[in-house]
Amino acid sequence: MELELRHLRALCAIADAGSMGRAAAEVGCSQQAMSTQLRRIELYFGEPLFERSTVGVRPTRYGVEVIARARDVLVRAEAIGRRPVEDGGPRPALRLAATNSPILSGMVGRVRTELPDLVLTVSSVYESSQIVELLERGGLDAAIGVDYPGLELRHSDAVAHRGIVTEPSFVALPAGHRLKYRMEVALADLAEDSWFLTPDDGAGWPGVFYAACAAAGFIPAVVHEFLGDRLQLQNMIAEGLGVSLVQATTRPIPGVIVRPLIGTPLWCRYLLAWRKVSVAEGVLVTLFGSASASYRDLIARAPHFRAWAARTYRGTRP
């Protein structure tokens, strides 16, 4: 079998949908045909790209890498033949919003470099549900949002979205924490700790956190609701005031350590959402490519994430 663009589109559809049935419906084929195609693709790569469960599918660590590269190939392929904006006309504008995402800064820098004529304005919108509302009524053109496996973002046909990456959630601990010498931490071992927890994000959080705690056999003893910046959060953790779930690519400050959770009970997907009538195809290609490249840079600067991946997927392809 030779790898073709349609195979890459199938992989991305499965990753975005989170289930074989939904992916098959989106691309217009049967679930059996989609499953057969995935088996052939995995045979080509030599190992599974998705983990199957009763609630759907999610990418393996190697699958995350393959899908990220597949998306990059697809956006580059879509850009072939696109004409640049003609000189002399009005400068295109884009209103971009983002939730609490580390992808944003690197993405914006790349977009401004690749599209210097684009008038780009950036705003912070915490709730993904509010992002959808703003896109629906024309208050935004595009945004970086989040959702969770089994709780995919919902919106009307006026809006589209595409997954950037699905990553595990890690935990940030004070450097003097009793579990500091463990390479990975069980969620149940943090049952008596105080937690810093961000409020409802309109996408399923903090419900997914409490569900994971319940599955681990406990209810958090003390919860501090916190909606400050990430540096302020880390300063409070460094002072020993509590622990917090954080993005896997978080760079800890002195006094803070970041550890994976055993069994990776919590996952989060970053996605690009946009208003269909507001974003030109060429701009969309640049937005997605810039977001993907920004995330790859975050991984390169997160040795704890790379170490976890090496332990978890030892023996898989690099």
N, C-alpha and C positions, 0 to 999 in steps of 0.2 A: 504494500500500500504506500502511495505517495501522499504526503501531507498537503492538503489544499486549504484555501481560505474558508471553504464551507465547513471544514472540520474545526477550524479555530472558532468560527461563529457558533458552532454547536457547543463547544466547550464553554464559551462565554454565556450562552443562553442557559446552560445547565447551572452555572455558577450564579447567575443573576436570579434565576427562578427558585433555586434551592430544592427543586424536585424534578424528577424525570418527566412526570406527567405535565406539569406546567410548562416546562421547557419545550416539550413536544407540541403543545397547543400553540405556543408563541411562534414556532417556526413552521407550523402547519404540517406536521407528520404524526404518525402514531407513536405511542410510548414504546412499543416493541421496536420500531425502527430506530428511535433515538437511543434505546439501550444497546441495540446491536452496533450502532455507529460508535458509541462510547467504548464498547469492548474492543473494537478494532483500533480506535485511537490509543487506548491504553496499551494494547498489544504493540503498537508502533513505538510508544515511549518506554515500554518494558516494565511498567509498574502502575499501580492504581493511581489515578488522579483525583478520585473522590472517595470519601468514606460514606457508606450507605447505612441508614438507620431507619427506624419505623416512621420517623417524622420527615424524612427527606434525605438529601445528600449535601455534603459540604466538602470543599477541596482539602486534600491532604497538603502537607507542607510543600511537597514537590509540585502538587497541583496548583497551589497558589503561585508559585514561580512560573509554571508553564502558562497559566491563564494571564498573568501580568504581561508576559512577553507576547502572548497571542493578541491581547488587546492593543499592545503597541504596534504590532504588525498590521492589525486591521485598520487602526486610525491612519497609519502611514499609507496603506493601500487606498483608503478612501480619499486621501489628500492628493493622489496622483491626478494631474490634469486640472486641479482647481486653479482658477486665475486669481491673481492678487487684485486687491481693490484699486480701481483706476484713480490716478492722481486728479486733483481738482474738484472731486466731489466732497460731500460732507463726511466728516470722520465718523466711523462707526462707534457706537457706544455700547457698553455692557455693564449692567448692574449685577454684581456678584455678591452673594452672602455666604456665610459659613457658620456652622455650629462649632463646638469646641474641638477643632481638628488641627493636628500638627502639620497636616499636608499644606495648609493654606499659604504660608509665607513662601515656601519654595515654589509652589505653583504660580503664585502671582508674579514672582520675579521672572520666571520663564515666559509667562504670557506677555509681559511687557517687553521682553527682549525679542520674542518672535513676532509680536504684533505691535510694533511701536506706534502705529497710527490709531490703535484702539483706545478710546477714552474709557478707562476702566475705573469704576468706583466699587469699593469694598465695604461691606457692613457686617456686623455680627448679629446673628439671629440664633438664639440658643435652641429653641424647640424645632424639631424637624416638621412637626405638624404645622407650625406657623410658616415655615419655609414653603410648604406645599400651598398654604392659603395665599401667600404673597405671589407665588408663581401663577396660581390659578387666576387671580384677579389682575395680573399685570404689574404688580409692584416690584417684581424682580425679573431678571432674565435667566439667571442660572445660580446654582448654589451647590455647596458641599454639605451633604447631610449624612445621617446615620440611620441604620436599622439593625435588626437582629434576626438570626436564623429562625424561621417560623413566624416572624412578625415583619414581613416585607413592607416597604413603604407603599402606601395607597394614594392614588391621585386620579384625576380625570384624564381623558384622552388629550386634553390640551397640554399636558405635561408629560415628559418622558424622563426616564432615569437609566443609568448604567452603573453597575458596581465597579468600584476602583480596586478594592481589596477587602478581604475578610480576614481579620486577625484575632488572635486570642487576647483576652484581657489578663494582665499581670497585676501583681500587688506591690505597692510601695510600702516599705517598713522603715522605722527608725534604725539607724546603723547599729544601735545597741540592743535591738530586739532579741528576745530569747531564741528565735528561730534563725538568727543571722547566718549560721553556718550551714544551713540546708540549701542545697542547690535548687530545690523546688519545695513549695509549701502546700500542704493540704488545706483547703478552705475550712474544714472542720476544726483545724488547729488554731484558727483565729476567732473561734466562737466567743471568747471572753474579751477580745480586743474592742476598743472604741473605733468606730468607722467614720470616716469623712465620706459623705455620699451626696452627689449632685441631685437636684430635684428632678421632677418629671420632665423628660425631654421630648415628650410627644411622640415617641417612637417605640416605647415599651419599657424604658428605664424609669424608675428603679425596679420595676416588677421582675425583670429577668434576674436581677441580683438577689432579691428575696426568694425567688423560686429556687435558685442555685443553693442558697443557704438552707432552705427547707429540705432540699434533696440531700444535703450534707448532714442533716439532723439537728439544726439549731436555728434559733432566731437571734439576730445580732443584739448584743446586750445594750450597747450605747451607740446611737447614730447621731452625728452632727451633720445637719444639712449645710452644704457649702457650695457657693457659686462664685468663688473668687478666681483669680488667674492661677495658672499652673505653678508658677514660682511661689506664690503665697501658700498654696497648698503644700508644696514640698517643705517650705520653711516650718510649717506647723507639724508636719510629720517628723522632721528632723528634731524638733523640740520634744518628741515623744508623746504627742497629744493624741495620736491615733494612727490608723493605717488607712489605705485607700486603694481601690482598684484604679489602674492607670493604663494608658495605651502601651502596647508592647514595646514600642520604639522610644518610650520616655527616657530622657537622659537624666539620671539622678544627680542632685547637687550633693556636696559634702554633707554627711550626716544622714543620707537616705540611701537605701539599697532597694533594688527592684528584682523581684523573683517571680518566676512562672508559678502557676497553680497546677498541682498534680491533676492530671486528667483533663486539663483545659476545659473546665465546666462553663466558661463564659466566652462568647465570641461577639464581635461587633463588625459590622460592614460599613465602610465608607463608600459613598456613592455620589455621583454627579447627577444632579437633576436640572432640567432646563425647560423653559417655555418654548414650545415648538416653533411658534411664529416669530419668536424674538431673536433666535440665535442662528446665524448662518452656518452652513455645514463646515466651512473652513475654520471658523472660530471654534466650533464644537470639537473638531479634531485637535486643535491646539490646546483647548482646555483639558481634554481628557489626557492627551499625551503629557502635558505639563504636570497634571496631578499624579499620574503614574510614575513619572521620573522623580518627582518630589518624594514620593513614598520610598522609592528605591534608595534615595540618598539617606532617608531616615534609618533604613535598615543598616546601611553601611556604617552609620555612626552609633549603632546600638549593639555592642558586643554581647550583652546579656541575651538579646533576642537571637543572635546568631549562634550562641552557645547552646541555648535551649533547642533550636532547630537541629543542631548537629547531634545532640543527645537523643532527641525524640525520633529523628529520621535517620539514624546511623545506618549506613549501608545503601542509602538511596543516592541517586545522582546528585552532584553538586548543583 
